[in-house]
Amino acid sequence: MYNVILLCSDGSGALSHQLVNSVYSSLGGQDLLWLGHNEAVCFNVEKQSNEFSSVWAELQLSKIDMVIRKKENHFKSLLLADMDSTMIEQECIDELADMYGVGSKVKKITTRAMNGELGFQDALNERVALLAQCPNSIIEHVLERRITFRSGGKALVSTMKSNGAYTALVSGGFTAFSTPVSEILGFDEHHANILIEENGIFTGEVADPILGRNEKVNRLNRLVQDRGLSHKDVLAVGDGANDLGMLELAGMGVAMHAKRIVAEKCDIVINHCDLTSLLYLQGYRKEDFVETEINH
């Protein structure tokens, strides 16, 4: 038995009852259940239909995400989340570099790295070198003026924690950003790279070991072991090539507004909805959400 979930952005009105009934009938659905009014609905199917791809493509035109996966009633016990372009809407190093005046050079390298065209560690070192002589005081300005949170992140973390889950932010970015982001969103712990500085000035170097694809996988494995869990208990979410390892290992790996190379390799792809979609994917209903305000 498989579970099909249809999702749209809150308030968009794209997920009408008429459309849902049409998809439900065309896929031979059973046991229709609304998880959020005009926002999320799920139903069961006996097997994956040959029509799934064409239906998915049609729904994408209406900015509706559709996910089909083996049926399970299992809230996840561990959330492992990427930060840049996942929990927040920007790449911190790009914003930092732009404010310092080397934005175009750094952004080109970032794009190639996230698309898997460059090795993450080499790309990170190359970008950080361009930040040499940048004052660390610029971090505060970037946080205040450039960084915005992806909608639904606070509800995702708070709801999972209120149901006993443990939450970790694992970023290939920098602790200068992951520390405040983690605190604001309520993560239990966070890990990222450390920018080396001397007398308040960045040296253009990053401390070893580099937190990239392998280290994200290592963090997942350590948390699973330490908390007596299995990989099926893990929900991982990310957008870049350096997230693929943990996304493929987790029981539920979600490509969130992801680069093409990531979306093509993940079974669960969210292109249009916010982070509350990860709650719906686990079977939470709208009334289960712990809604909290983000305080900067």
HUBELRA-V131309 format. One record per backbone hydrogen bond with DSSP energy under -1.0 kcal/mol. CO is the residue of the C=O (numbers start at 1). NH is the residue of the N-H. If there is no record, write none. Layout:
co | nh
CO | NH
CO | NH
This chain:
co | nh
1 | 71
2 | 45
3 | 69
4 | 43
5 | 67
6 | 41
7 | 65
9 | 12
14 | 16
16 | 20
17 | 21
18 | 22
19 | 23
20 | 24
21 | 25
22 | 26
23 | 27
24 | 29
25 | 28
30 | 44
33 | 42
35 | 286
36 | 39
36 | 40
39 | 8
40 | 35
40 | 36
41 | 6
42 | 33
43 | 4
44 | 30
45 | 2
49 | 52
51 | 55
52 | 56
53 | 57
54 | 58
55 | 59
56 | 60
59 | 62
59 | 64
60 | 63
65 | 7
67 | 5
69 | 3
77 | 166
78 | 235
79 | 168
80 | 237
81 | 170
83 | 86
83 | 88
87 | 150
90 | 85
91 | 95
92 | 96
93 | 97
94 | 98
95 | 99
96 | 100
97 | 101
97 | 102
102 | 106
103 | 107
104 | 108
105 | 109
106 | 110
107 | 111
108 | 112
109 | 113
110 | 114
111 | 115
112 | 117
113 | 116
114 | 241
119 | 123
120 | 124
121 | 125
122 | 126
123 | 127
124 | 128
125 | 129
128 | 131
129 | 132
131 | 134
134 | 202
135 | 138
136 | 139
138 | 142
139 | 143
140 | 144
141 | 145
142 | 146
142 | 147
148 | 89
150 | 153
151 | 275
152 | 156
153 | 157
154 | 158
155 | 159
156 | 160
157 | 161
158 | 162
160 | 165
161 | 164
166 | 79
167 | 188
167 | 189
168 | 81
169 | 191
173 | 193
174 | 177
174 | 178
175 | 179
177 | 181
178 | 182
179 | 183
180 | 184
181 | 185
182 | 186
182 | 187
189 | 169
191 | 171
193 | 175
194 | 207
196 | 203
198 | 201
200 | 136
201 | 198
202 | 133
205 | 196
210 | 212
212 | 216
213 | 217
214 | 218
215 | 219
216 | 220
217 | 221
218 | 222
219 | 223
220 | 224
221 | 225
222 | 226
223 | 227
224 | 229
225 | 228
230 | 233
231 | 234
231 | 251
233 | 77
233 | 78
234 | 252
235 | 80
236 | 254
237 | 82
238 | 256
239 | 259
240 | 243
241 | 244
243 | 247
244 | 248
245 | 249
246 | 250
252 | 236
254 | 238
255 | 270
259 | 262
259 | 263
260 | 264
262 | 265
268 | 255
270 | 257
274 | 277
275 | 278
276 | 279
276 | 280
277 | 281
279 | 284
280 | 283
285 | 288
286 | 289
